[in-house]
Structure formats: C-alpha cells, structure tokens
Amino acid sequence: MTFSIVARSADGESWGVAVASKFLAVGSAVPAAVAGVGAIATQADANVAYKGQALSHLDDGATAEIALQRLLEDDEGRDARQVGIVDVDGGAASHTGHACLDWAGSLTGDGYAIQGNILAGEDVVLAMQAAWETSDDDAPLARRLLAALTAGDDAGGDSRGRQSAALLVVRDGAGYGGLDDIAVDLRVDDHADPVTELARLLDLNDLYLTASTEDERIYLTEEQKREVDEKVKALGFADLHAWVGTENYEMRADPAGEWLDEKILEILRDTSAS
C-alpha cells in the first residue's frame, strides 16, 4: 500500500526518506532518520518499532544489512513486513516479506533503498530508481527524494489510489536556528494529489525554514536600506525587524538589517507595490 525511497546524499552529510501511500498520514508511521546515523522506512504491515530499533543498531555501528537482519530475526511477523534502511556510510538494505501483497518488491544501490507494495507494478520502483540515478548528485537531498517519489507516482504508485505523502531529511545542524538536525519534515496527511502538494510544501519549507546562502544575500546599500525602511513602514510595520518577525522570514534576513535574501527583498517590493 506504500512506496518509498530511503537515501543518503552523495556528500555523505544528509539522510532521508520520501514516501507516499493510499493510507492516512503515512508520514506518521513509515519514516525515521537521525543525522550521522542513518534512515529507515517501515511499511506493508508496518512494524513501527523497527524505527527506533534500527536507528539504535545503526548508532551502535551496525551496517544496514546487519541492522535489517537483527530486525527480522526478532520479529515473528517478518513475512508481512517491508523495510528499507540506509546506514551512515550509504550502505543500503531492503526486505519484502513473501506475504506482502502484489505487486511488492524492492531495489537497492549505492546510497539508496527503494521499496513498495500493492503497487501498480514493477515500473513504479524502476521509475523511482531511474529518477534517483539520473538526478544531480549535488542537488539537495530533499529535491532528489521528491523527484524519485514523483516518478513513482507518475508510474502508477499505489494501485489503490492516492491519499498521503511525507518527506523527512536530516543533516547535522540543519534545523531551525541550527539547533537540531531536521532539515525537512513535511507531511501531507489526506489529499487527492499528495505528492504534488508535498512539492508545494517543500518550496515553502525552503523559503521559511532554510537559511540563505551567501550567494542569495543582498548586502544593502544606504539607498536600499532607506527603500526597505519606507516599504515596511508603508505596510504598517515599525521597522524591518517587525515585518520579518511577522512574516516568519527570520532564516533569510539579517537581524541588524545589513542584508536581505534576494527572494525576501523581491517579496517586500511586490507586496508593497500591490
């Protein structure tokens, strides 16, 4: 009833899971990941305890293969389970129990595990693999995972239909304010076109919850500072700081007002003009 990809970025700094299903809130059950440790997707007759158990095994130094072996040997319901794991080094392992409903199967490669059950057919996982392997290694992991998930969805996805999707990516210090490892944690719990909606949310995540790169920063001239001040006051705010805080652009603006993200400056200009 679910298809997913678990992967590590080519630079070895990020781990993540993308998943979709004809199942309510699939993101609450399937994915788990910890930066510097690895990632897992547990599905079919999902054993959600696998998430903590697998990450504990990986944290203790187990490879993906060994962690998977330990999960299965301790689980009498293994024949109805499906699980994919990627470890700290990008080693990948996947299991599809023989009791999983057709079509069910998986593929693994360097740094990724792809798996699905009750799918439209094998073309779903093959399309996901092709999308992953042809994507740019230097692209953000979230974008590569989403591209693979979208390819699977376009190839038929869950044979029962669409309902939910989720995307989880971790990287050391990537969270809000740099205080945890959650780079992306998005869920579409109940939607007619969840993968497309997930893509929309990822764009918003990048805007609100991803810090500006140096290339995206515009260091304001005195003339631009006056322009910015005039525009935020015209919108009814005391100063730039007040506007940024109200609109939740803290990750893309200098608290001292010395620079603004190019996207935020464009939004300010467009908003004030309208």
C-alpha positions, 0 to 999 in steps of 0.5 A: 500500500506504500512506496518509498525511497530511503537515501543518503546524499552523495556528500555523505552529510544528509539522510532521508526518506520520501514516501507516499501511500493510499493510507492516512498520514503515512508520514506518521508511521513509515519514516525515521532518520537521525543525522550521522546515523542513518534512515529507515522506512517501515511499511506493508504491515508496518512494524513501527518499532523497527524505527527506533530499533534500527536507528539504535543498531545503526548508532551502535555501528551496525551496517544496514544489512546487519541492522535489517537482519537483527530486525527480522530475526526478532520479529515473528511477523517478518513475512508481512513486513517491508523495510528499507534502511540506509546506514551512515556510510550509504550502505543500503538494505531492503526486505519484502516479506513473501506475504506482502501483497502484489505487486511488492518488491524492492531495489537497492544501490549505492546510497539508496533503498527503494521499496513498495507494495500493492503497487501498480507494478514493477515500473513504479520502483524502476521509475523511482530508481531511474529518477534517483540515478539520473538526478544531480548528485549535488542537488539537495537531498530533499529535491532528489527524494521528491523527484524519485517519489514523483516518478513513482507516482507518475508510474502508477504508485499505489494501485489503490489510489492516492491519499498521503505523502511525507518527506523527512531529511536530516543533516547535522545542524540543519534545523531551525536556528541550527539547533537540531538536525531536521532539515525537512519534515513535511507531511501531507496527511489526506489529499487527492494529489499528495505528492504534488502538494508535498512539492508545494510544501517543500518550496515553502519549507525552503523559503521559511525554514532554510537559511540563505546562502551567501550567494542569495544575500543582498548586502544593502546599500544606504539607498536600499536600506532607506527603500526597505525602511519606507516599504515596511513602514508603508505596510504598517510595520515599525521597522524591518525587524517587525515585518520579518518577525511577522512574516516568519522570514527570520532564516533569510534576513539579517537581524541588524538589517545589513542584508536581505535574501534576494527572494525576501527583498523581491517579496517586500517590493511586490507586496508593497507595490500591490 
